[in-house]
Amino acid sequence: MTTSTNDNGAPYTVAIVAMGPSHKDYLSECISKSGRFQVADETWAINAMGGIIQHDRLFVMDDLPYFAKVAKEENPALAGYGYWLHKHPGPIYAQKEYDDFPGAIQYPLEDVLNSLNYCYLNNTTAYALAYAIHLGVKHIKLYGMDFTYANNRGFAEAGRACIEHWVRDACWRGIKVTVAPTSTLMDQFNNRPLYGYSVAPTIKKKEGKFVVEFKE
């Protein structure tokens, strides 16, 4: 695989790992290849994944003091942030810089919006995906961005439409996007069948163009 240039340029391949069930696909890939750098040049963690997996950049767009202090009392499930968020070396892409969080840097919102020319970022994963598009990453891999669940389609978290919007934008820009195989994002978990075909055609890409083959 192509590796980072190590000259502050954009990494060629980035894995963005959020907290949904399909984050397991990222772990499985890393295990099968004996290391994360065989999966992507850089791994970007979303929220709590920053305290769980090795990563190069962390995105936490909610107020950092809330996660590290208030949340321990209001929501015990978030108490873990208090053990590592203050000590995170950064970069933590956040709303702003914080004195108590030396790793935090302000998310370059104005630059990203002017680059993408559309203001639609309704969850933290969208900020990370938009930043990857802005940087010019060539291959973006998405894990743990599920929002709806195959075994409970009645439950949905906000954000799926936003992520799918930016996936399409990335594709229009010539960026390759790979979605975790078990994710409900883009209906990946059931291989995104074409509607209406009783026997699904085989679709391959040759020399940059789709080739459709029908079975008799």
C-alpha positions as CSV (number, residue, x, y, z in Angstrom):
1,M,0.0,0.0,0.0
2,T,1.0,3.6,-0.4
3,T,2.3,5.2,2.8
4,S,2.2,8.7,4.2
5,T,4.7,11.2,2.8
6,N,5.9,12.1,6.3
7,D,6.2,15.7,5.1
8,N,2.9,17.1,6.6
9,G,1.1,16.2,3.4
10,A,-2.2,14.4,3.4
11,P,-2.1,10.6,4.2
12,Y,-3.1,8.5,1.2
13,T,-5.4,6.2,3.2
14,V,-7.3,7.1,6.4
15,A,-9.4,4.8,8.6
16,I,-12.0,6.7,10.5
17,V,-13.3,4.5,13.4
18,A,-16.4,5.4,15.4
19,M,-18.1,3.5,18.2
20,G,-20.8,1.6,16.3
21,P,-20.8,-2.3,16.1
22,S,-18.9,-2.3,12.8
23,H,-15.8,-1.0,14.6
24,K,-15.1,-4.7,15.0
25,D,-14.4,-4.9,11.3
26,Y,-11.5,-2.5,11.8
27,L,-10.1,-4.6,14.6
28,S,-10.4,-7.7,12.6
29,E,-8.5,-6.2,9.7
30,C,-5.7,-5.0,11.9
31,I,-5.4,-8.4,13.5
32,S,-5.5,-10.3,10.2
33,K,-2.7,-8.0,8.9
34,S,-0.7,-7.9,12.1
35,G,-0.9,-4.1,12.5
36,R,-2.9,-1.0,11.8
37,F,-0.5,0.5,9.3
38,Q,-1.3,-2.3,6.8
39,V,-4.9,-1.1,7.0
40,A,-4.4,2.6,6.6
41,D,-1.6,5.2,6.8
42,E,-3.5,7.0,9.6
43,T,-6.3,6.0,11.9
44,W,-8.6,8.7,13.1
45,A,-10.6,8.0,16.3
46,I,-14.1,9.3,17.1
47,N,-14.9,10.2,20.7
48,A,-14.5,7.3,23.1
49,M,-12.5,5.3,20.5
50,G,-9.7,7.6,21.4
51,G,-9.3,5.8,24.7
52,I,-9.5,2.4,23.2
53,I,-7.5,2.1,19.9
54,Q,-4.1,3.4,18.7
55,H,-4.7,6.5,16.5
56,D,-3.1,9.5,14.9
57,R,-5.9,12.0,15.3
58,L,-8.9,12.3,17.6
59,F,-12.2,14.1,16.9
60,V,-14.3,15.2,19.8
61,M,-16.7,18.0,18.8
62,D,-18.7,18.1,22.0
63,D,-17.4,20.3,24.8
64,L,-14.3,18.7,26.2
65,P,-14.9,19.8,29.8
66,Y,-18.3,18.2,29.8
67,F,-16.9,14.8,28.8
68,A,-14.0,14.9,31.2
69,K,-15.8,16.3,34.3
70,V,-19.6,16.8,34.2
71,A,-20.3,13.6,32.4
72,K,-19.0,11.5,35.2
73,E,-21.9,12.6,37.4
74,E,-24.6,13.0,34.7
75,N,-23.8,9.9,32.6
76,P,-21.7,7.2,34.2
77,A,-21.2,5.6,30.8
78,L,-19.0,8.6,29.9
79,A,-16.8,8.4,33.0
80,G,-13.9,6.8,31.2
81,Y,-13.1,10.1,29.5
82,G,-11.9,11.4,32.8
83,Y,-9.0,9.0,32.8
84,W,-7.4,9.9,29.5
85,L,-8.8,12.9,27.8
86,H,-6.8,15.5,29.8
87,K,-3.6,13.5,29.1
88,H,-4.2,13.0,25.4
89,P,-1.1,14.4,23.5
90,G,-3.2,15.4,20.5
91,P,-4.2,16.4,18.1
92,I,-7.8,16.5,19.4
93,Y,-9.9,18.3,16.8
94,A,-12.4,20.2,19.0
95,Q,-14.6,23.3,19.0
96,K,-11.8,25.4,20.3
97,E,-8.5,25.2,22.2
98,Y,-8.8,24.5,25.9
99,D,-6.2,25.3,28.6
100,D,-7.0,22.1,30.5
101,F,-6.6,20.0,27.3
102,P,-3.1,20.6,25.8
103,G,-3.8,18.2,22.9
104,A,-6.9,20.1,21.7
105,I,-6.8,22.2,18.6
106,Q,-9.6,24.2,17.0
107,Y,-11.3,22.4,14.1
108,P,-10.6,24.4,10.9
109,L,-14.3,24.9,10.3
110,E,-14.1,27.9,8.0
111,D,-11.5,26.2,5.8
112,V,-13.5,23.0,5.6
113,L,-16.8,24.7,4.7
114,N,-15.1,26.8,2.0
115,S,-13.5,23.7,0.6
116,L,-16.6,21.6,0.6
117,N,-19.0,24.5,-0.2
118,Y,-21.8,23.1,1.9
119,C,-22.7,23.5,5.6
120,Y,-24.1,20.2,6.8
121,L,-22.2,18.6,9.7
122,N,-24.6,17.1,12.3
123,N,-22.4,14.6,14.1
124,T,-18.7,14.2,15.0
125,T,-18.0,11.5,12.4
126,A,-19.2,14.0,9.7
127,Y,-16.6,16.5,10.9
128,A,-13.8,13.8,10.5
129,L,-15.1,12.7,7.1
130,A,-15.4,16.3,5.8
131,Y,-11.8,17.0,7.0
132,A,-10.5,14.0,5.2
133,I,-12.2,15.2,2.0
134,H,-10.8,18.7,2.6
135,L,-7.2,17.4,3.0
136,G,-7.4,15.4,-0.2
137,V,-7.1,11.9,1.2
138,K,-7.3,9.4,-1.6
139,H,-8.9,6.5,0.2
140,I,-11.2,6.8,3.2
141,K,-12.3,3.8,5.2
142,L,-15.3,4.1,7.5
143,Y,-15.9,1.9,10.5
144,G,-18.3,2.0,13.4
145,M,-20.7,4.4,11.6
146,D,-23.9,2.4,11.7
147,F,-26.7,4.6,12.9
148,T,-29.3,2.0,12.2
149,Y,-28.9,-1.7,13.1
150,A,-29.8,-4.8,11.1
151,N,-31.4,-6.6,14.0
152,N,-33.3,-3.5,15.2
153,R,-34.3,-1.3,12.2
154,G,-36.7,0.6,14.4
155,F,-33.8,2.2,16.2
156,A,-31.8,4.9,14.5
157,E,-29.3,7.5,15.7
158,A,-29.1,10.8,13.9
159,G,-26.3,11.2,11.4
160,R,-26.7,8.5,8.7
161,A,-28.0,10.9,6.0
162,C,-25.2,13.4,6.7
163,I,-22.5,10.7,6.4
164,E,-24.0,9.3,3.2
165,H,-24.2,12.8,1.8
166,W,-20.4,13.3,2.3
167,V,-19.6,9.8,1.0
168,R,-21.3,10.8,-2.2
169,D,-19.4,14.1,-2.3
170,A,-16.2,12.2,-1.8
171,C,-16.9,9.9,-4.7
172,W,-17.7,12.8,-7.0
173,R,-14.2,14.1,-6.1
174,G,-12.6,10.9,-7.1
175,I,-11.9,9.7,-3.6
176,K,-12.3,6.0,-2.9
177,V,-14.6,5.2,0.0
178,T,-14.7,1.8,1.7
179,V,-17.5,1.1,4.2
180,A,-17.1,-1.7,6.9
181,P,-18.7,-4.8,5.6
182,T,-21.1,-5.3,8.6
183,S,-22.2,-1.6,8.7
184,T,-25.7,-0.6,7.8
185,L,-24.3,2.6,6.3
186,M,-25.0,2.6,2.6
187,D,-26.8,-0.7,3.2
188,Q,-23.3,-2.3,3.2
189,F,-24.4,-5.2,5.6
190,N,-26.5,-6.8,2.8
191,N,-24.1,-5.9,0.0
192,R,-26.3,-3.1,-1.3
193,P,-28.3,-5.1,-3.8
194,L,-29.9,-3.4,-6.7
195,Y,-33.6,-2.9,-6.2
196,G,-35.9,-5.0,-8.5
197,Y,-33.6,-7.6,-9.8
198,S,-34.7,-11.2,-8.9
199,V,-31.2,-12.3,-9.9
200,A,-28.7,-9.7,-9.1
201,P,-26.2,-8.9,-11.9
202,T,-22.5,-9.0,-11.3
203,I,-20.9,-5.6,-11.3
204,K,-17.2,-5.1,-11.7
205,K,-15.0,-2.1,-12.4
206,K,-12.6,-2.2,-15.3
207,E,-10.4,0.7,-16.3
208,G,-12.4,3.1,-14.2
209,K,-15.8,2.1,-15.6
210,F,-18.6,-0.2,-14.3
211,V,-19.2,-3.4,-16.2
212,V,-22.6,-5.1,-15.6
213,E,-22.9,-8.8,-16.4
214,F,-26.3,-10.6,-16.3
215,K,-26.6,-14.3,-15.6
216,E,-28.8,-16.3,-17.9
